[in-house]
Amino acid sequence: MHEELRIWAQALRACRSGNWDLAEVNLHDLQRLAPGCMLCPMYADRVRNARSTPMTADWEPVTVFDEK
């Protein structure tokens, strides 16, 4: 469990800083350690979407929910 938390922390830092390569590596490693984790695919989708959207100078790591 300690290793999973360490990798999650790294993945979140990478996502928040826009380091998509590192985020993908960490999410892949985490998926291997915890194959039943439901958050890994969700964050992997976010990383894929973020890669397709150019980052601007005012980019912020904020999630906007558009449905309940």
PDB file with SEQRES, HELIX, SHEET and CRYST1 records, atoms N, CA, C and O in Angstrom:
SEQRES   1 A   68  MET HIS GLU GLU LEU ARG ILE TRP ALA GLN ALA LEU ARG          
SEQRES   2 A   68  ALA CYS ARG SER GLY ASN TRP ASP LEU ALA GLU VAL ASN          
SEQRES   3 A   68  LEU HIS ASP LEU GLN ARG LEU ALA PRO GLY CYS MET LEU          
SEQRES   4 A   68  CYS PRO MET TYR ALA ASP ARG VAL ARG ASN ALA ARG SER          
SEQRES   5 A   68  THR PRO MET THR ALA ASP TRP GLU PRO VAL THR VAL PHE          
SEQRES   6 A   68  ASP GLU LYS                                                  
HELIX    1 AA1 HIS A    2  SER A   17  1                                  16    
HELIX    2 AA2 TRP A   20  LEU A   33  1                                  14    
HELIX    3 AA3 LEU A   39  SER A   52  1                                  14    
CRYST1    1.000    1.000    1.000  90.00  90.00  90.00 P 1           1          
ATOM      1  N   MET A   1       0.820  -1.192   0.000  1.00  0.00           N  
ATOM      2  CA  MET A   1       0.000   0.000   0.000  1.00  0.00           C  
ATOM      3  C   MET A   1       0.869   1.264   0.000  1.00  0.00           C  
ATOM      4  O   MET A   1       0.527   2.252  -0.650  1.00  0.00           O  
ATOM      5  N   HIS A   2       1.966   1.233   0.712  1.00  0.00           N  
ATOM      6  CA  HIS A   2       2.860   2.385   0.772  1.00  0.00           C  
ATOM      7  C   HIS A   2       3.377   2.736  -0.631  1.00  0.00           C  
ATOM      8  O   HIS A   2       3.454   3.908  -1.000  1.00  0.00           O  
ATOM      9  N   GLU A   3       3.725   1.713  -1.396  1.00  0.00           N  
ATOM     10  CA  GLU A   3       4.227   1.930  -2.757  1.00  0.00           C  
ATOM     11  C   GLU A   3       3.141   2.549  -3.647  1.00  0.00           C  
ATOM     12  O   GLU A   3       3.427   3.437  -4.450  1.00  0.00           O  
ATOM     13  N   GLU A   4       1.914   2.085  -3.505  1.00  0.00           N  
ATOM     14  CA  GLU A   4       0.809   2.648  -4.289  1.00  0.00           C  
ATOM     15  C   GLU A   4       0.616   4.130  -3.974  1.00  0.00           C  
ATOM     16  O   GLU A   4       0.439   4.943  -4.881  1.00  0.00           O  
ATOM     17  N   LEU A   5       0.649   4.474  -2.703  1.00  0.00           N  
ATOM     18  CA  LEU A   5       0.483   5.874  -2.313  1.00  0.00           C  
ATOM     19  C   LEU A   5       1.632   6.741  -2.821  1.00  0.00           C  
ATOM     20  O   LEU A   5       1.418   7.882  -3.230  1.00  0.00           O  
ATOM     21  N   ARG A   6       2.829   6.209  -2.796  1.00  0.00           N  
ATOM     22  CA  ARG A   6       3.984   6.943  -3.297  1.00  0.00           C  
ATOM     23  C   ARG A   6       3.833   7.224  -4.793  1.00  0.00           C  
ATOM     24  O   ARG A   6       4.102   8.333  -5.256  1.00  0.00           O  
ATOM     25  N   ILE A   7       3.405   6.215  -5.534  1.00  0.00           N  
ATOM     26  CA  ILE A   7       3.240   6.386  -6.980  1.00  0.00           C  
ATOM     27  C   ILE A   7       2.080   7.331  -7.283  1.00  0.00           C  
ATOM     28  O   ILE A   7       2.163   8.134  -8.212  1.00  0.00           O  
ATOM     29  N   TRP A   8       0.992   7.243  -6.499  1.00  0.00           N  
ATOM     30  CA  TRP A   8      -0.128   8.177  -6.696  1.00  0.00           C  
ATOM     31  C   TRP A   8       0.335   9.614  -6.490  1.00  0.00           C  
ATOM     32  O   TRP A   8      -0.020  10.507  -7.260  1.00  0.00           O  
ATOM     33  N   ALA A   9       1.119   9.826  -5.460  1.00  0.00           N  
ATOM     34  CA  ALA A   9       1.617  11.177  -5.192  1.00  0.00           C  
ATOM     35  C   ALA A   9       2.453  11.678  -6.371  1.00  0.00           C  
ATOM     36  O   ALA A   9       2.339  12.839  -6.764  1.00  0.00           O  
ATOM     37  N   GLN A  10       3.285  10.814  -6.929  1.00  0.00           N  
ATOM     38  CA  GLN A  10       4.101  11.192  -8.083  1.00  0.00           C  
ATOM     39  C   GLN A  10       3.212  11.478  -9.297  1.00  0.00           C  
ATOM     40  O   GLN A  10       3.431  12.452 -10.017  1.00  0.00           O  
ATOM     41  N   ALA A  11       2.218  10.631  -9.516  1.00  0.00           N  
ATOM     42  CA  ALA A  11       1.312  10.817 -10.657  1.00  0.00           C  
ATOM     43  C   ALA A  11       0.551  12.131 -10.540  1.00  0.00           C  
ATOM     44  O   ALA A  11       0.407  12.857 -11.524  1.00  0.00           O  
ATOM     45  N   LEU A  12       0.067  12.438  -9.352  1.00  0.00           N  
ATOM     46  CA  LEU A  12      -0.670  13.687  -9.153  1.00  0.00           C  
ATOM     47  C   LEU A  12       0.225  14.908  -9.352  1.00  0.00           C  
ATOM     48  O   LEU A  12      -0.188  15.890  -9.968  1.00  0.00           O  
ATOM     49  N   ARG A  13       1.445  14.845  -8.832  1.00  0.00           N  
ATOM     50  CA  ARG A  13       2.386  15.952  -9.042  1.00  0.00           C  
ATOM     51  C   ARG A  13       2.659  16.144 -10.529  1.00  0.00           C  
ATOM     52  O   ARG A  13       2.694  17.271 -11.024  1.00  0.00           O  
ATOM     53  N   ALA A  14       2.853  15.037 -11.233  1.00  0.00           N  
ATOM     54  CA  ALA A  14       3.120  15.114 -12.670  1.00  0.00           C  
ATOM     55  C   ALA A  14       1.927  15.704 -13.416  1.00  0.00           C  
ATOM     56  O   ALA A  14       2.102  16.538 -14.305  1.00  0.00           O  
ATOM     57  N   CYS A  15       0.727  15.280 -13.063  1.00  0.00           N  
ATOM     58  CA  CYS A  15      -0.484  15.819 -13.706  1.00  0.00           C  
ATOM     59  C   CYS A  15      -0.624  17.308 -13.422  1.00  0.00           C  
ATOM     60  O   CYS A  15      -0.918  18.090 -14.326  1.00  0.00           O  
ATOM     61  N   ARG A  16      -0.419  17.690 -12.202  1.00  0.00           N  
ATOM     62  CA  ARG A  16      -0.598  19.096 -11.820  1.00  0.00           C  
ATOM     63  C   ARG A  16       0.458  20.003 -12.459  1.00  0.00           C  
ATOM     64  O   ARG A  16       0.217  21.195 -12.653  1.00  0.00           O  
ATOM     65  N   SER A  17       1.604  19.451 -12.780  1.00  0.00           N  
ATOM     66  CA  SER A  17       2.644  20.259 -13.401  1.00  0.00           C  
ATOM     67  C   SER A  17       2.618  20.167 -14.924  1.00  0.00           C  
ATOM     68  O   SER A  17       3.387  20.844 -15.606  1.00  0.00           O  
ATOM     69  N   GLY A  18       1.724  19.323 -15.455  1.00  0.00           N  
ATOM     70  CA  GLY A  18       1.629  19.175 -16.902  1.00  0.00           C  
ATOM     71  C   GLY A  18       2.697  18.281 -17.503  1.00  0.00           C  
ATOM     72  O   GLY A  18       2.950  18.337 -18.706  1.00  0.00           O  
ATOM     73  N   ASN A  19       3.323  17.458 -16.678  1.00  0.00           N  
ATOM     74  CA  ASN A  19       4.337  16.522 -17.161  1.00  0.00           C  
ATOM     75  C   ASN A  19       3.630  15.218 -17.550  1.00  0.00           C  
ATOM     76  O   ASN A  19       3.598  14.253 -16.786  1.00  0.00           O  
ATOM     77  N   TRP A  20       3.066  15.222 -18.760  1.00  0.00           N  
ATOM     78  CA  TRP A  20       2.209  14.104 -19.181  1.00  0.00           C  
ATOM     79  C   TRP A  20       2.969  12.803 -19.333  1.00  0.00           C  
ATOM     80  O   TRP A  20       2.419  11.740 -19.043  1.00  0.00           O  
ATOM     81  N   ASP A  21       4.223  12.849 -19.780  1.00  0.00           N  
ATOM     82  CA  ASP A  21       5.002  11.619 -19.929  1.00  0.00           C  
ATOM     83  C   ASP A  21       5.178  10.920 -18.583  1.00  0.00           C  
ATOM     84  O   ASP A  21       4.941   9.719 -18.460  1.00  0.00           O  
ATOM     85  N   LEU A  22       5.596  11.687 -17.581  1.00  0.00           N  
ATOM     86  CA  LEU A  22       5.793  11.114 -16.251  1.00  0.00           C  
ATOM     87  C   LEU A  22       4.466  10.653 -15.653  1.00  0.00           C  
ATOM     88  O   LEU A  22       4.412   9.614 -14.994  1.00  0.00           O  
ATOM     89  N   ALA A  23       3.416  11.404 -15.875  1.00  0.00           N  
ATOM     90  CA  ALA A  23       2.096  11.012 -15.371  1.00  0.00           C  
ATOM     91  C   ALA A  23       1.684   9.670 -15.963  1.00  0.00           C  
ATOM     92  O   ALA A  23       1.190   8.801 -15.243  1.00  0.00           O  
ATOM     93  N   GLU A  24       1.881   9.492 -17.266  1.00  0.00           N  
ATOM     94  CA  GLU A  24       1.523   8.221 -17.904  1.00  0.00           C  
ATOM     95  C   GLU A  24       2.331   7.061 -17.350  1.00  0.00           C  
ATOM     96  O   GLU A  24       1.788   5.984 -17.104  1.00  0.00           O  
ATOM     97  N   VAL A  25       3.616   7.273 -17.154  1.00  0.00           N  
ATOM     98  CA  VAL A  25       4.467   6.205 -16.599  1.00  0.00           C  
ATOM     99  C   VAL A  25       3.985   5.824 -15.206  1.00  0.00           C  
ATOM    100  O   VAL A  25       3.850   4.642 -14.891  1.00  0.00           O  
ATOM    101  N   ASN A  26       3.725   6.830 -14.371  1.00  0.00           N  
ATOM    102  CA  ASN A  26       3.272   6.550 -13.011  1.00  0.00           C  
ATOM    103  C   ASN A  26       1.921   5.853 -13.004  1.00  0.00           C  
ATOM    104  O   ASN A  26       1.717   4.915 -12.232  1.00  0.00           O  
ATOM    105  N   LEU A  27       1.000   6.291 -13.846  1.00  0.00           N  
ATOM    106  CA  LEU A  27      -0.318   5.652 -13.899  1.00  0.00           C  
ATOM    107  C   LEU A  27      -0.211   4.214 -14.398  1.00  0.00           C  
ATOM    108  O   LEU A  27      -0.922   3.332 -13.917  1.00  0.00           O  
ATOM    109  N   HIS A  28       0.668   3.982 -15.351  1.00  0.00           N  
ATOM    110  CA  HIS A  28       0.890   2.619 -15.838  1.00  0.00           C  
ATOM    111  C   HIS A  28       1.447   1.733 -14.717  1.00  0.00           C  
ATOM    112  O   HIS A  28       0.991   0.606 -14.525  1.00  0.00           O  
ATOM    113  N   ASP A  29       2.430   2.251 -13.983  1.00  0.00           N  
ATOM    114  CA  ASP A  29       3.004   1.499 -12.864  1.00  0.00           C  
ATOM    115  C   ASP A  29       1.948   1.214 -11.804  1.00  0.00           C  
ATOM    116  O   ASP A  29       1.884   0.115 -11.254  1.00  0.00           O  
ATOM    117  N   LEU A  30       1.132   2.205 -11.529  1.00  0.00           N  
ATOM    118  CA  LEU A  30       0.092   2.034 -10.518  1.00  0.00           C  
ATOM    119  C   LEU A  30      -0.939   1.005 -10.964  1.00  0.00           C  
ATOM    120  O   LEU A  30      -1.404   0.200 -10.157  1.00  0.00           O  
ATOM    121  N   GLN A  31      -1.297   1.028 -12.244  1.00  0.00           N  
ATOM    122  CA  GLN A  31      -2.258   0.055 -12.765  1.00  0.00           C  
ATOM    123  C   GLN A  31      -1.723  -1.369 -12.619  1.00  0.00           C  
ATOM    124  O   GLN A  31      -2.485  -2.299 -12.356  1.00  0.00           O  
ATOM    125  N   ARG A  32      -0.405  -1.535 -12.790  1.00  0.00           N  
ATOM    126  CA  ARG A  32       0.205  -2.845 -12.600  1.00  0.00           C  
ATOM    127  C   ARG A  32       0.132  -3.287 -11.144  1.00  0.00           C  
ATOM    128  O   ARG A  32      -0.134  -4.454 -10.858  1.00  0.00           O  
ATOM    129  N   LEU A  33       0.368  -2.345 -10.216  1.00  0.00           N  
ATOM    130  CA  LEU A  33       0.332  -2.678  -8.785  1.00  0.00           C  
ATOM    131  C   LEU A  33      -1.078  -2.911  -8.282  1.00  0.00           C  
ATOM    132  O   LEU A  33      -1.305  -3.758  -7.418  1.00  0.00           O  
ATOM    133  N   ALA A  34      -2.036  -2.150  -8.828  1.00  0.00           N  
ATOM    134  CA  ALA A  34      -3.428  -2.224  -8.358  1.00  0.00           C  
ATOM    135  C   ALA A  34      -4.355  -2.326  -9.561  1.00  0.00           C  
ATOM    136  O   ALA A  34      -4.991  -1.341  -9.937  1.00  0.00           O  
ATOM    137  N   PRO A  35      -4.440  -3.515 -10.173  1.00  0.00           N  
ATOM    138  CA  PRO A  35      -5.209  -3.664 -11.406  1.00  0.00           C  
ATOM    139  C   PRO A  35      -6.695  -3.314 -11.271  1.00  0.00           C  
ATOM    140  O   PRO A  35      -7.339  -3.002 -12.273  1.00  0.00           O  
ATOM    141  N   GLY A  36      -7.236  -3.358 -10.090  1.00  0.00           N  
ATOM    142  CA  GLY A  36      -8.646  -3.041  -9.896  1.00  0.00           C  
ATOM    143  C   GLY A  36      -8.921  -1.570  -9.633  1.00  0.00           C  
ATOM    144  O   GLY A  36     -10.069  -1.179  -9.422  1.00  0.00           O  
ATOM    145  N   CYS A  37      -7.891  -0.766  -9.645  1.00  0.00           N  
ATOM    146  CA  CYS A  37      -8.040   0.653  -9.340  1.00  0.00           C  
ATOM    147  C   CYS A  37      -8.868   1.338 -10.419  1.00  0.00           C  
ATOM    148  O   CYS A  37      -8.528   1.278 -11.600  1.00  0.00           O  
ATOM    149  N   MET A  38      -9.958   1.990 -10.012  1.00  0.00           N  
ATOM    150  CA  MET A  38     -10.849   2.661 -10.953  1.00  0.00           C  
ATOM    151  C   MET A  38     -10.349   4.064 -11.325  1.00  0.00           C  
ATOM    152  O   MET A  38     -10.755   4.608 -12.351  1.00  0.00           O  
ATOM    153  N   LEU A  39      -9.484   4.645 -10.510  1.00  0.00           N  
ATOM    154  CA  LEU A  39      -8.993   5.991 -10.790  1.00  0.00           C  
ATOM    155  C   LEU A  39      -7.932   6.018 -11.895  1.00  0.00           C  
ATOM    156  O   LEU A  39      -7.805   7.018 -12.602  1.00  0.00           O  
ATOM    157  N   CYS A  40      -7.177   4.942 -12.046  1.00  0.00           N  
ATOM    158  CA  CYS A  40      -6.112   4.919 -13.055  1.00  0.00           C  
ATOM    159  C   CYS A  40      -6.640   5.180 -14.459  1.00  0.00           C  
ATOM    160  O   CYS A  40      -6.116   6.059 -15.144  1.00  0.00           O  
ATOM    161  N   PRO A  41      -7.660   4.449 -14.917  1.00  0.00           N  
ATOM    162  CA  PRO A  41      -8.165   4.726 -16.269  1.00  0.00           C  
ATOM    163  C   PRO A  41      -8.750   6.132 -16.398  1.00  0.00           C  
ATOM    164  O   PRO A  41      -8.632   6.757 -17.452  1.00  0.00           O  
ATOM    165  N   MET A  42      -9.375   6.629 -15.340  1.00  0.00           N  
ATOM    166  CA  MET A  42      -9.947   7.964 -15.380  1.00  0.00           C  
ATOM    167  C   MET A  42      -8.847   9.015 -15.559  1.00  0.00           C  
ATOM    168  O   MET A  42      -8.976   9.914 -16.389  1.00  0.00           O  
ATOM    169  N   TYR A  43      -7.785   8.903 -14.794  1.00  0.00           N  
ATOM    170  CA  TYR A  43      -6.677   9.846 -14.909  1.00  0.00           C  
ATOM    171  C   TYR A  43      -5.925   9.658 -16.229  1.00  0.00           C  
ATOM    172  O   TYR A  43      -5.453  10.632 -16.815  1.00  0.00           O  
ATOM    173  N   ALA A  44      -5.812   8.423 -16.697  1.00  0.00           N  
ATOM    174  CA  ALA A  44      -5.159   8.183 -17.989  1.00  0.00           C  
ATOM    175  C   ALA A  44      -5.941   8.879 -19.108  1.00  0.00           C  
ATOM    176  O   ALA A  44      -5.339   9.439 -20.024  1.00  0.00           O  
ATOM    177  N   ASP A  45      -7.274   8.847 -19.041  1.00  0.00           N  
ATOM    178  CA  ASP A  45      -8.098   9.569 -20.019  1.00  0.00           C  
ATOM    179  C   ASP A  45      -7.858  11.069 -19.934  1.00  0.00           C  
ATOM    180  O   ASP A  45      -7.769  11.749 -20.956  1.00  0.00           O  
ATOM    181  N   ARG A  46      -7.756  11.573 -18.733  1.00  0.00           N  
ATOM    182  CA  ARG A  46      -7.492  13.009 -18.555  1.00  0.00           C  
ATOM    183  C   ARG A  46      -6.141  13.399 -19.153  1.00  0.00           C  
ATOM    184  O   ARG A  46      -6.008  14.449 -19.782  1.00  0.00           O  
ATOM    185  N   VAL A  47      -5.153  12.549 -18.951  1.00  0.00           N  
ATOM    186  CA  VAL A  47      -3.828  12.833 -19.502  1.00  0.00           C  
ATOM    187  C   VAL A  47      -3.889  12.823 -21.029  1.00  0.00           C  
ATOM    188  O   VAL A  47      -3.315  13.697 -21.678  1.00  0.00           O  
ATOM    189  N   ARG A  48      -4.587  11.833 -21.610  1.00  0.00           N  
ATOM    190  CA  ARG A  48      -4.726  11.788 -23.069  1.00  0.00           C  
ATOM    191  C   ARG A  48      -5.425  13.037 -23.589  1.00  0.00           C  
ATOM    192  O   ARG A  48      -5.004  13.611 -24.593  1.00  0.00           O  
ATOM    193  N   ASN A  49      -6.486  13.462 -22.914  1.00  0.00           N  
ATOM    194  CA  ASN A  49      -7.198  14.672 -23.326  1.00  0.00           C  
ATOM    195  C   ASN A  49      -6.321  15.910 -23.178  1.00  0.00           C  
ATOM    196  O   ASN A  49      -6.336  16.794 -24.034  1.00  0.00           O  
ATOM    197  N   ALA A  50      -5.568  15.969 -22.103  1.00  0.00           N  
ATOM    198  CA  ALA A  50      -4.701  17.123 -21.869  1.00  0.00           C  
ATOM    199  C   ALA A  50      -3.610  17.209 -22.937  1.00  0.00           C  
ATOM    200  O   ALA A  50      -3.238  18.304 -23.360  1.00  0.00           O  
ATOM    201  N   ARG A  51      -3.104  16.067 -23.368  1.00  0.00           N  
ATOM    202  CA  ARG A  51      -2.083  16.055 -24.422  1.00  0.00           C  
ATOM    203  C   ARG A  51      -2.619  16.659 -25.718  1.00  0.00           C  
ATOM    204  O   ARG A  51      -1.877  17.298 -26.464  1.00  0.00           O  
ATOM    205  N   SER A  52      -3.900  16.457 -25.982  1.00  0.00           N  
ATOM    206  CA  SER A  52      -4.474  16.941 -27.241  1.00  0.00           C  
ATOM    207  C   SER A  52      -4.872  18.416 -27.176  1.00  0.00           C  
ATOM    208  O   SER A  52      -5.225  19.013 -28.193  1.00  0.00           O  
ATOM    209  N   THR A  53      -4.814  19.000 -25.978  1.00  0.00           N  
ATOM    210  CA  THR A  53      -5.149  20.408 -25.803  1.00  0.00           C  
ATOM    211  C   THR A  53      -3.882  21.173 -25.474  1.00  0.00           C  
ATOM    212  O   THR A  53      -3.241  20.904 -24.458  1.00  0.00           O  
ATOM    213  N   PRO A  54      -3.513  22.119 -26.318  1.00  0.00           N  
ATOM    214  CA  PRO A  54      -2.277  22.863 -26.042  1.00  0.00           C  
ATOM    215  C   PRO A  54      -2.353  23.621 -24.718  1.00  0.00           C  
ATOM    216  O   PRO A  54      -3.377  24.222 -24.391  1.00  0.00           O  
ATOM    217  N   MET A  55      -1.261  23.582 -23.967  1.00  0.00           N  
ATOM    218  CA  MET A  55      -1.198  24.311 -22.702  1.00  0.00           C  
ATOM    219  C   MET A  55      -0.911  25.780 -22.993  1.00  0.00           C  
ATOM    220  O   MET A  55      -0.059  26.108 -23.819  1.00  0.00           O  
ATOM    221  N   THR A  56      -1.622  26.640 -22.315  1.00  0.00           N  
ATOM    222  CA  THR A  56      -1.394  28.074 -22.450  1.00  0.00           C  
ATOM    223  C   THR A  56      -0.689  28.580 -21.192  1.00  0.00           C  
ATOM    224  O   THR A  56      -0.533  27.840 -20.221  1.00  0.00           O  
ATOM    225  N   ALA A  57      -0.273  29.817 -21.215  1.00  0.00           N  
ATOM    226  CA  ALA A  57       0.444  30.398 -20.076  1.00  0.00           C  
ATOM    227  C   ALA A  57      -0.421  30.439 -18.823  1.00  0.00           C  
ATOM    228  O   ALA A  57       0.101  30.394 -17.710  1.00  0.00           O  
ATOM    229  N   ASP A  58      -1.743  30.526 -18.992  1.00  0.00           N  
ATOM    230  CA  ASP A  58      -2.638  30.613 -17.833  1.00  0.00           C  
ATOM    231  C   ASP A  58      -3.245  29.257 -17.453  1.00  0.00           C  
ATOM    232  O   ASP A  58      -4.226  29.203 -16.711  1.00  0.00           O  
ATOM    233  N   TRP A  59      -2.658  28.156 -17.963  1.00  0.00           N  
ATOM    234  CA  TRP A  59      -3.160  26.821 -17.652  1.00  0.00           C  
ATOM    235  C   TRP A  59      -3.084  26.558 -16.158  1.00  0.00           C  
ATOM    236  O   TRP A  59      -2.091  26.885 -15.508  1.00  0.00           O  
ATOM    237  N   GLU A  60      -4.144  25.962 -15.619  1.00  0.00           N  
ATOM    238  CA  GLU A  60      -4.168  25.569 -14.210  1.00  0.00           C  
ATOM    239  C   GLU A  60      -4.669  24.140 -14.103  1.00  0.00           C  
ATOM    240  O   GLU A  60      -5.530  23.726 -14.880  1.00  0.00           O  
ATOM    241  N   PRO A  61      -4.145  23.383 -13.156  1.00  0.00           N  
ATOM    242  CA  PRO A  61      -4.554  21.980 -13.001  1.00  0.00           C  
ATOM    243  C   PRO A  61      -5.880  21.876 -12.238  1.00  0.00           C  
ATOM    244  O   PRO A  61      -5.919  21.385 -11.110  1.00  0.00           O  
ATOM    245  N   VAL A  62      -6.936  22.331 -12.850  1.00  0.00           N  
ATOM    246  CA  VAL A  62      -8.242  22.345 -12.197  1.00  0.00           C  
ATOM    247  C   VAL A  62      -9.190  21.449 -12.976  1.00  0.00           C  
ATOM    248  O   VAL A  62      -9.206  21.479 -14.207  1.00  0.00           O  
ATOM    249  N   THR A  63      -9.968  20.661 -12.275  1.00  0.00           N  
ATOM    250  CA  THR A  63     -10.988  19.841 -12.909  1.00  0.00           C  
ATOM    251  C   THR A  63     -12.323  20.541 -12.782  1.00  0.00           C  
ATOM    252  O   THR A  63     -12.725  20.940 -11.689  1.00  0.00           O  
ATOM    253  N   VAL A  64     -12.998  20.688 -13.887  1.00  0.00           N  
ATOM    254  CA  VAL A  64     -14.323  21.310 -13.885  1.00  0.00           C  
ATOM    255  C   VAL A  64     -15.336  20.214 -14.135  1.00  0.00           C  
ATOM    256  O   VAL A  64     -15.265  19.508 -15.141  1.00  0.00           O  
ATOM    257  N   PHE A  65     -16.272  20.071 -13.226  1.00  0.00           N  
ATOM    258  CA  PHE A  65     -17.312  19.073 -13.370  1.00  0.00           C  
ATOM    259  C   PHE A  65     -18.512  19.705 -14.070  1.00  0.00           C  
ATOM    260  O   PHE A  65     -18.980  20.774 -13.677  1.00  0.00           O  
ATOM    261  N   ASP A  66     -18.996  19.044 -15.094  1.00  0.00           N  
ATOM    262  CA  ASP A  66     -20.107  19.592 -15.834  1.00  0.00           C  
ATOM    263  C   ASP A  66     -21.394  18.788 -15.694  1.00  0.00           C  
ATOM    264  O   ASP A  66     -22.388  19.066 -16.365  1.00  0.00           O  
ATOM    265  N   GLU A  67     -21.366  17.792 -14.819  1.00  0.00           N  
ATOM    266  CA  GLU A  67     -22.570  17.022 -14.525  1.00  0.00           C  
ATOM    267  C   GLU A  67     -22.490  16.444 -13.122  1.00  0.00           C  
ATOM    268  O   GLU A  67     -21.412  16.351 -12.535  1.00  0.00           O  
ATOM    269  N   LYS A  68     -23.619  16.066 -12.605  1.00  0.00           N  
ATOM    270  CA  LYS A  68     -23.667  15.494 -11.252  1.00  0.00           C  
ATOM    271  C   LYS A  68     -23.422  14.020 -11.302  1.00  0.00           C  
ATOM    272  O   LYS A  68     -23.423  13.358 -10.264  1.00  0.00           O  
TER     273      LYS A  68                                                      
END                                                                             
